[in-house]
């Protein structure tokens, strides 16, 4: 009969601590919720708006039940109250909305997105949050590639939403996929929109690279995912996403340089230098937009956006304080929207600028609330990235790559918001709430075992040392 002792040679090895099945299921659920936010437009194209609405509402109910069961610790004073103020003002606008039905419907989507962002941040640690975002991004990248490949090999022609094959030639703007995988044209992925695909792929590249830098498991596979996302990003050919990518690189370089500062006044010089570079690049981009966007294959009026902005501004100026009522996105069937601004025979459903969209819908009050919300998010995410983690007297702990994610996403949203309204809904707004709340609730990212990281995030080590 075999005998075992506690001697190091003969003792049975102790297995590493395993995650419980419940936590694995919880993280899988959060991945699904994040996928709905990242690839929600693709879900609408696949199963329709009504069915997607049922899925979104059902997901919110499930998350609410899980929140009730798990009861994660939440400090009320550390919630993103400025973002809540924007949501509350959007809800209040239903009282004077020119399109009340659209306001109720879209505000419900905004409220659910806000709640889901809070839920994920409350039940997952920072490591799990970044991992869940990466997993959701993998689904978006993989499904977009498979979708475009299936269309080119099986359909061999354009495809409409709902997996409908068009009977004749139609305006390409209505196609879900244009069958461009093998002819060099712009890809649209599951989104049916190249600009949305480009932004989502930039998110994927960011989070995959951060996971790689954080020495996540199966790092060679992460390089493959980065390559796949990069391929889709290039083939999307989105000028806004390309400019956003350049800005994200600038933000990353600035953060890395700031982390090298050793003296209190050293950062000031870098701030001034990068501010000058940023302002100079912005001015060059605007005044030289004809050359820049011409090189990117776009018109100098940003593919008709200047005309859209003029029309939106004219209507918004009629109600400059409180706006016309919340509706993000616009509902094309509304009488005041249907046929108001038309592009390629289709009613435009956004202002192609989150700032003009907010001014139209919520007036100057809404713009002020959004500015405060974005400033608070950018401010907190910036210092979350550049400040060294510290919860005791030790001041030489290494920086964590995970802290880069909020500020790099913030850089993407700032640029995207100039020419798109996407940051106001789905993954854009969810990340603002999720990361903004998470930074306030858990401003420290632990090192070492997951248990230690979780203890640090919950403040247990701080309390024990106080």
N, C-alpha and C positions, 0 to 999 in steps of 0.2 A: 504494500500500500504506500502510495506516495506521501511523503512528509514535507511540510513547508514550515519554515521558520521566518523570523523577522530579519534574518541576516540579509544584507544587500545582495548577495550572490544568489540566494535561493528564494528570496521573497518574491511573490507575484508582483509584477509591475502594476502601478496604479494608473488606471486609464484617465485621460484628461476629462475634466468635467464636461458633460454633454448638455446641450440645450434641451429643455423640456419640450415635449410634443406640443403643449399649449402655446409656448412662445414661438415655436416654428410656424404653427398655424396662424398666430397673430401677425407675425411678420409677413406671411404669405398674403394675408388679407390686406395688409397695408400696401403690398406690392400691387395688388389688384386695384385698390383705390387710386394709387399713383398712376397706374396705367390708364384708368378712366380719365384722369386729368391730362396726361401727356398725349394720349391717342384718342381722346374723346371724339374728335371730328371724324376719325376713321371708323369708330363704332357707329356714329350716325350714318355714315355712308353705307355701312354694311347692313344694319338692321332697321334703319329709319329713326326719325326723330321721336316718335311716340314710344317705341320700344326702348330707346336709349333713356328717355325720361323716366320710364318705369324702373330701369336698372339703377339709375342715379339715385332716385328716391329710396329704393330698396336698400342700396348700399349705405345711405345715410342712416336708415333705421337700424341696420345691423351694427354700424359703428356706434350708434347711441346705446344700443343694448350692451355692447362690449365695454363701453366707457362705464356704464352703470355697474357692470360686474367687476371690472378691474379696479375702478376707482383710483386712477393714478394721481399722485400728489401734484397739485397745481396751486401755485401762489397767485392769488387773484390780482394783487397789485403789480405782478410781473406779466400780465397779459398784454397783448398789443392793442391798447385802448384807442390809439389813433386810427388803426385799421377798423376797429369796431365803430368808431365815429363815422367813417366813410360809409360803412354798411348801413348804419342807422339812418344817415341822411338819405341814402339811396332808397331805403324803405319808406321814409317819410314822404319822399317825392311822389309816391303813389297817390297821395291826397290831391295833388294838383296836376297830375300827369295828363298829357295830351293823348297818351296811349295807355290807359290804365291796365288793360289785360296784358299787354306786353310787359309792363312794369312788374306786375305780380309774378308772371312766369319767369322773367329773367332775374328778378330779385331772389326768388326761391333758389335758382341755380347759384347765385352769388352767396347766399346764406349757407347752402350745403357745402360749397367749395371752402368757405371760411371754416365751417365746423370740421370738415375732414382734415384740413391743415392743422387745426388745433389738436384733433384726435391723434394723428400720426406723431406729432411732436411730443404729446403727453405720454404715449405708451411705449415709444421706442427710445433707445439711447442714441447718441450721435452716431456711433458706429453702425447701428442698425438702420438709422435714417438714411445715411449715405449708401449703405448696401441695398436698401429697398428702392431708392431712386435709381441706382445702377441696374437693378433687376428689371424694373419697369421700363427703363430705357432699352435694355436688351430686347424685350418683347416688341417694342416699337420698331427698333432697327431690324430685327429678324423678320417681323411680319411685313414691313415695307419692302424688304428685299424679295421675300417669297411672293408677295403680291405682284410686284412688277415682273418677276420672272414668270409667274403663272400666266399673267396677261399676255406676255410676249410669246410664250410657248404654246398655250392652249387656245386663247382667244384670237391671238394674232391680229389685233386691231384694238381700237379704243373701247373703253368700258364705262358705262354710266353707273351712278350709285345704285345700290341694290342688286349688283351683279347683272345688270341689264345690258345686253349687246345692242347698240344703236342700229337701226335699220338703214339709215343713210348718213350722209355727211352732216355734221352739226358744228356749232361754234365750239372750238376746243375748250373754252372756259367752263363748259358744263360737264366735261368728261371727268370721271373719277381717275382713270388712268389713260394716258394718251399713247400707250404702247411705244415708249421712247427708249426702252432699255438698251436695245441694240442699234439704234440709229443715231445716237449721240445727242438726242434732244433732252429737254429738262424733265427730270423725274418728279413725281408728286407723292409717291409712297401711298400709305393708307389714308393720307390726309386729303388727297385730291387737290392739293395746293402746294406749289413748290416753295413758297415763302414759309408756310407752316412747317414743311418738312425740313427746310434749312435750319430754322430755329431749333427744332427738336433735336436734330442731329448735332448741333453745337452743344446743347445741353448734354447729350450722350457722350460726346468727346470729352467734355469737361469732367463729368463724373467718373468716366472710365479712367482717365488720366490720374485723377485724384486717388482712386482705388489702387491703381498701379503704384503710385508714389507711396501709398500707405502700406505697401507690401501685403496686399490682400491675397488670399489663396488663388491658385491657378492664374498667376500673372501672365504667362504666355498667351492664354486665351483672351485676356484683356487686350493684349496687343491686336489680336484678330478682330475683336469688337471695335477697337478704335479705327482700324483700317476699314471695316465695313461702314461705320458711321461716317468716316471721312469720305469714302466713295460716294455715299448718298448726299453728303453735304456739297461736294463739288458738283455732282450731277444735278442737284436742285438749282444751282445757279442763281441763288437769291442774293441780290445786291445788298439788301439790308443785313442779311446774315453775315455776309463777307465783311462789311464794315463793323458789325458787332463783334466778329471774331478778332479783328484787328484791335478793337478797344479792349476786349477781354485779355489779349496778350499784353497790352499796355498796363492794364490793371495788375495782372500777374507779376510783370516785371517790377512794378512799383512796390507791391507787397514784399517781394523777395528782397528788394533793396532796403526797404524800411526795416526788415528783420535783421539786417546787418548793423543797424545803428547801435552804438555803444554809449553815446552821451546824450543828455536831454535835448540839446539844441541841434543835434545832427540831423534829425528828421525834418526840421524846418527848412533847411536848404533843399532837401530832396522834394519836399512838398512844393516849394516855389518852382523848382525846375520842372517837375512833372505837370504842374498847373500850367506853366507857360507852354510846354509841349502839347498838352491837351487842348488848350485854347487855340494855339496856332494850328493844330491839325484840324480842329473843328471849323475854324475860319477858312482854311484852305479847302476843306471839303465842300463848304457851302458856296463860296465864291468861285471855286473851280469845279462845281458839280457837273457842268457840261462835259468837261474833259474826263473827270473821274467816272461818271456814270456811262459816258460813251465808251470808255475802255471796258466797262463791265457789261456792255451790251444793253444799256438802259437809256431812256430819254432823260434829258436834263430836268424835266418837270416831274421826275420820279414816277414815270409811267402813269401820268394823268392825275397824280395826287394833288398837285397844286390847284387844279380846277375843283377837285372834291373839297379841299380845304376852304376855298373861297365860298362855295355854296354852303358848307356847314357853318362857317363863321357868320355869314349873312343871316341865317336863321337863328343861330345862337344869340346874336346880338339883340334879338327881339325880347328875350327873357334872360338878361345877363346875370341876375342875382341867384335865382333858384332853378333856372333851366326849364326844359320842356318835360322832364320826367325821366326816370331811369329806364334804360333799355339797352343792355349790353349782352349779346349783339342786338342790332335793330331787327325787328320782325318785319319781313318784306311784305306781308299781307296787310299791315296797318295802312289805312288810307293816306296818312301823311308821309309814309315812307315809300309805299308802292309807286314806282315810277318817278320818284323825286330826283334821285341821282342814278343814272343808268350807265353801265359800262359793258360793252359787247352784248347789248340787248338784255342784260341782267340787272336787276335792282341792287344797288350797292347797300350792304348791311353793316358798314362801319365807316368811321370818319378817317381811317388810316392814320390816326394819331390819338394816343390815349388821352392827351391833354385837351385836344379839340373835342373829342368824344365826351369827355367829362364836362367840359364847358357847355356843350349843347344840352346834355341831359340834366346836369346838376348845378349849372351856373357857377358863378365865382365862388360860392360857398363850397361846392363840391371840389373845385380845383384846389382851393386852399387846403381842404382836408386831405386830398390826394398828395399834394406837395409835402405836407407834414408827415404823412404815412411813409412816403418814399424816402424822405430825408432821414427819418428815424431808422428805417431799415438799412439804408446805405451806411449811416453813421455807425450803428451797432455792428453790422457785418464787417465793416472796415477794421475796427479795433479788435474785433474777434479774431481777425486774420493776422494783424500785425503785432499784437501784444503777446508776449511770452506767457504760457500758462503758469499760473501761480496761485496756490491756495495755502501756502505757509511761508516760512522764511526763505526757503530755497528759491533762488532766482535764475537757475541755469537749466531748467527743464527744456527738452527739445520741443520745437514747434511741431504741431500735428498737421499733416497735409489735409486732414478732414476740415480744418477751419477755413480752408480756401473756398469751399463750395458756395457758401452764402454770398460772399463778396463778388465772386466771378459771375454767379447767376445775376446778381444785382447789376453788374456792368452790362450784361446781355440785355436785361430788361430795360435799362435806361436808354440804350441805343434803339432797341426794337420799338419802344414806345414812341419814338419820334415819328415813325412812318407806319406803325401798325397799332391797332387797339388791343391786340392779343394779351398784353400784360394785365388787362382788366378782368380777365376771365380764365377759367380752366387752370392749367399748370402755372401760368404767370402769377395770378393772384394767389393760388394755393401756396406757392413757394414764398411769396412775401409774408403770408400769415404763418406758415410752417416754420421757416427759418427765423423770422422776426420773433415769434413766441419762444422758440427753442433757445435762442441766444439769451433771452431774458430769463427764462426758467433755468437753463443749464449753461451758464457762461463759461464753464470749464470742460475741456475734453481730457479725460484721464489717459494715462499710459499704462501699459502692462495688461494683465488679465482683464477679461470683460467684466468680471465681478468688481474689480477695483474701479474700473471706469464708471460702472453704474453707481457705485458708492459715491464717487466724486461728483457725478452729475446730480445726485440726490442730496448732496451736502452733508453726507454722513461723516466723511473724514474731517470736514471743516468743523462740525459740531463737536466731534470727539477731541479735537485739538484745541478747542476754545475753553 
